[in-house]
């Protein structure tokens, strides 16, 4: 599963600057927000440093690994995108 979350981050990060900016996040998750309104709050909670966007460290923090399993709050949403 770790590979999946790395891939997902890289897929969303179109400009490869290791930060998911607002436009990149909006482009991917706009449709999902209609079905999962709590997604906005979840992604906002990933922003630990208060700057625009979610950097790689923050993304990894939102999807922590415990043993061999991820605690994944977004797996359902990402799966359907």
N, C-alpha and C positions, 0 to 999 in steps of 0.2 A: 504493500500500500504506500510506502514512502515514495516509491518511484512515481506513483499516480499523482500525488500532491505536488511533487517537483515538476512533473510534466504539465499539470494544470496551471501552475504559476507561470511557467515559461510560455505556455500557450496564450495566456491572457496578456502577458507583458510583451506587446507587439514591438515596442521600441528597444527592448532588451537593455533597459537601464536598471534592472533589479528593483523597480518600484512599480506597483500597479497604481497608476494615476486614476483620477476620477473618470476620465473619458474611457479608459480601458475597462474599468470596472462596470461602468454604465453600459457599455456596448455588450458585454457578456451577460450581465445580470438583469437588464431592463425587463425582458420577458418573464424571467423567473419571479420578479417582484410582484407581478400580478397574482401569482399563485402562492407565493411565500412572502408575505409582507414583513415578516420578522427578519428576513434576510438582510435588510438594510441595517437594522440594529446590530445584528451579528457582525457584519462586515465593519461597521463603525467601531465596535468593541475590539476589533483586531488592531486598530490604530493605537499603538502604545505611546508613540512619541508626539502625537498631536499635530504632526505635519501632514500635508495633503498626501493621500495615497497610502498604500500598504506595502512596506518593503519586505524583502525576503525573510528577514528575521521575524517580523510581525506575522507573516503568513504561516511560518513554521510554528510559531507560538499558538496560533489558532487551531492547528491540527497536531496536537502533541502525540508522540508515540509512547505507548505504555506496553512494555514487553514487545510483542510482535504485532500489536493491534493499534490502530489509530482511534482516538476518540474523535469521531467525525460528526460535527453538527450539520455539515453541508452535503453529505454524501448523497442524500436523496435529491437535492436540488441539482447538484452538479451532474448526477447521473442522467437527469432528464433534459439537460441543456444540449 
